[in-house]
Amino acid sequence: MATRSELQDWVIQALKAAGGAASIVEVAKYIWEHHESELKSSGDLFYTWQYDMRWACTKLRERKIVQAAEMSDRGEWRLQPKLD
């Protein structure tokens, strides 16, 4: 069963798999392709996971793991260079 906090790890995995940067849609596709069964068994999170994925990215920005929105193209999430 997936939790909201796991989404942060999954966002990082998706960005690393994409070479350090990806669109929001690409991150969502990666998460679905790699964690579909966990999402389906996660109760209410199954219905909110894409919203919660965005929340997870906000938390990663606060932790300085993902670059600030101003540093990336619109709709793109990018890891800080040290994490690529």
C-alpha positions in Angstrom: 0.0 0.0 0.0 1.5 3.3 -1.1 1.6 6.4 1.1 1.9 10.1 0.3 5.4 10.2 1.7 6.6 7.5 -0.8 5.6 9.7 -3.7 8.6 11.9 -2.9 10.9 8.9 -3.5 9.0 7.9 -6.6 9.3 11.5 -8.1 13.1 11.3 -7.5 13.3 7.9 -9.1 11.3 9.2 -12.1 13.5 12.2 -12.5 16.7 10.2 -12.2 15.4 7.7 -14.8 14.7 10.6 -17.2 18.3 12.0 -16.8 17.5 14.5 -14.1 14.5 16.4 -15.6 11.1 15.5 -16.9 7.7 17.0 -17.6 4.9 16.4 -15.0 3.2 14.1 -17.4 6.4 12.0 -17.9 6.8 11.7 -14.1 3.2 10.6 -13.7 3.6 8.0 -16.5 6.8 6.7 -14.8 5.1 6.4 -11.5 2.1 4.6 -13.0 4.2 2.2 -15.0 6.4 1.3 -12.0 3.9 1.5 -9.1 0.5 0.8 -10.6 -0.3 -2.1 -8.3 0.8 -0.2 -5.2 -1.4 2.8 -6.2 -4.4 0.6 -6.9 -4.2 -0.9 -3.4 -3.6 2.4 -1.6 -7.2 3.4 -0.7 -8.0 7.0 -1.2 -4.5 7.8 -2.5 -5.5 6.0 -5.7 -7.9 8.8 -6.4 -5.6 11.7 -5.5 -2.1 10.4 -6.3 -1.5 12.9 -9.2 -2.4 15.8 -7.0 -0.3 14.3 -4.2 2.6 13.8 -6.7 2.6 17.6 -7.2 2.6 18.1 -3.4 5.6 15.7 -3.2 7.5 17.9 -5.7 6.7 21.0 -3.6 8.2 19.2 -0.5 11.2 18.2 -2.6 11.7 21.8 -3.6 11.5 22.9 0.1 14.2 20.3 0.8 16.3 21.6 -2.1 16.3 18.3 -3.9 14.3 19.6 -6.9 15.1 23.0 -8.4 12.8 25.9 -7.7 10.0 26.4 -10.3 11.7 29.6 -11.5 14.8 27.6 -12.4 13.0 25.2 -14.8 10.8 25.4 -17.8 7.1 25.6 -17.2 5.8 22.1 -16.5 9.2 20.6 -16.0 10.7 19.3 -12.8 14.5 19.2 -12.5 16.7 17.7 -9.8 19.4 19.8 -8.3 22.6 19.2 -10.3 24.3 17.2 -7.4 21.5 14.6 -7.5 21.5 13.9 -11.3 
